[in-house]
Structure formats: structure tokens, C-alpha cells
Amino acid sequence: MTEDSIISNGKFFSPSKGDLSFDQVIKEIFSYMQEAPELVYEIVVGCDSPSSDKPFFPIAIVVLRTGFGGRFFLKKMHYDDNFLKRFVNWKNRILQEVYLSCELALSLREVLEKENTIRQAQGKSLKYQFEYIHADVGERGKTKEMVKEVVGLIKSNGFEPKIKPYSFAATVVADRYT
């Protein structure tokens, strides 16, 4: 599964807007930020997966209007049976969640930066931070042995990791759709 397939295959779901393409998600993000351009926004990506024989991976883009709520966009990543055999092991499933989060975050950051540069030239740039990837691991429970590995993977992709209990994009938003 390549970065392009994360963006181009299938739709993202928005509770308020329904199914959207990646390009429509970008437009919705900027439209949402444009509603209150004086505020600072935080953009976060996170992923989860169910513990099952055929896991799927809901991956969430969360846009927070600091102190005033937010919006999210979610895409469920599905794989064929041959690819799914890799995820019998829960550790591989967690690593796939982080991989998907990093791939989407890298692509999303690039597109947002390009769009905001165009807006800046027009005097319409918006204030947002896109620093964090949320991971469904924590210092307690069976995932504690993976924290260093997951943190390193996220940092190596240029983002700061947030783990349980601070990783709401993965443990609350994406988890709701598992």
C-alpha cells in the first residue's frame, strides 16, 4: 500500500460533510480555519485497528480550533487477505497504524504547506500547527514494550509523538470507528 493509495483510494468520512476525496478534505480544512482566521489551529493524525482476524485501519485527521472544538475526517483502510496475514501479530498491527499515520501526515503536511503558501501570497494565510501524530500505545498494558519503537518511528518522520493518555486522535476518534 503506497502513500498515493492512502490519499487516492476511497473516501474520507466527515460526520458533517459525508464522504469526501482528499482534495475536498483539504478544502474543508481551509474553509473551517477561514471561519475564524484569527485563531490558531492544531492538526493531528492518528490511527487505530481492531483486534481481529481481518483488521482494518481507521485513520483520522483531526483539526482543532484551540479552545473551540474541531472537525475530523476519517478513512478506513482495508487490505486483501494476503496482505492481512502480516497482521496476525498485534505488534505488526500497531506498526501498521503508525506507518499509515506517518504516510498520511507527510502527504497532508506537504499539501497544507503549499496551499497556505499560495494563501500567504494572497494575504490570506492561516495559523495552524501540525506537529503531532497520535499513537495507540502507552506506558501501561501490553503496548508499553513498543513505546520506544513507535516514538522513534514518528520522530524519524519529522513529527512529535503523543501516546496514551494524550493520543485522542488514535484512542478516541479512530477507535470509535473500529
HELIX and SHEET records of a PDB file:
HELIX    1   1 GLU A    3  SER A    8  1                                   6    
HELIX    2   2 PHE A   22  GLN A   34  1                                  13    
HELIX    3   3 ASP A   81  LEU A   84  1                                   4    
HELIX    4   4 LYS A   85  VAL A   88  5                                   4    
HELIX    5   5 TRP A   90  ALA A  121  1                                  32    
HELIX    6   6 LYS A  142  MET A  146  5                                   5    
HELIX    7   7 VAL A  147  SER A  156  1                                  10    
HELIX    8   8 PHE A  168  PHE A  168  1                                   1    
HELIX    9   9 ALA A  169  ALA A  174  3                                   6    
HELIX   10  10 ASP A  175  TYR A  177  5                                   3    
SHEET    1   A 2 PHE A  12  SER A  14  0                                        
SHEET    2   A 2 GLY A  18  LEU A  20 -1                                        
SHEET    1   B 5 GLY A  70  MET A  77  0                                        
SHEET    2   B 5 PHE A  57  ARG A  65 -1                                        
SHEET    3   B 5 VAL A  40  CYS A  47 -1                                        
SHEET    4   B 5 LYS A 127  HIS A 134  1                                        
SHEET    5   B 5 GLU A 160  LYS A 162  1                                        
END                                                                             
